[in-house]
Amino acid sequence: MANIILYSLPTCPQCKMVHRLLDDHKIQYTECQDMEAMRAKNILQVPVLEVEEELLVGKEIFTWVRGQK
């Protein structure tokens, strides 16, 4: 299984949507809400999904999730 990290914030509606998407597809992930960790990876907006060190944003997240079985 890939190492998957969801960078999100608790008040972000798009983040909640990605949470639901990952849960609905039964994809295991770790959540990170640490702003310092996000800054270290140059993440300026959320949600961001990191899959094996590749950062996915926006439609890339949905495309990747839908491609999983």
N, C-alpha and C positions, 0 to 999 in steps of 0.2 A: 504494500500500500504506500502511496506517495506521502511525503511529509507535506501537510496542508495547513496553512495558517491563514485565518481570516483576521485582517486588521480592520477594526471597527470602533465605533463610539456608541455608548448606550442610548443616546438621543437621536441617532441617525435613522430615519425611516428606510432608506435604501439598504442600510446594514441589516435591519430586521428582515427585509425581503430576501437578502442573500442567506441569512440564517435559515429561514424557512425553506428556501430552495435546497440548501445543502442537507437539511434534516429530511425533507421529503424524498430526496434521492439516496438517503442513508449513507451519506459521505461523512466519514469521520474527519474532524478538523480540530485544531487548537485555535482558540480566540486570543487575540492580543489587543488590549486597549491602552497600552503603554505608549504615551506620546513620544517619549525619548527613543524608544525602539523604532517607532515610525520615522522619526526625524533621521535616525541613523541610516535608514534605508531610503531616505529622500522621498518618503510618502507624504504628499501634501494634501490629499483628500482621501476619504474613505467612502465605500468599502474597497479594499484591495485584497485579493486572494493570492497568496503565495503558494505555488505548486513547484516543489523541487527547485527552489531558488528563482523561479520565474514569477514576476509580478503581473497579475492580470487585473484589469479594471473594466468597468462598464460592461459592454456586450461580450467582451472576452470571457468574463466570469460565466455568463449564462451559456455561451457556446461550449466552454470546457465542461461544465456540469452536465449539460445535455448529451455530451459525447461519452460520458461514463456509463458503465453498465453495472 
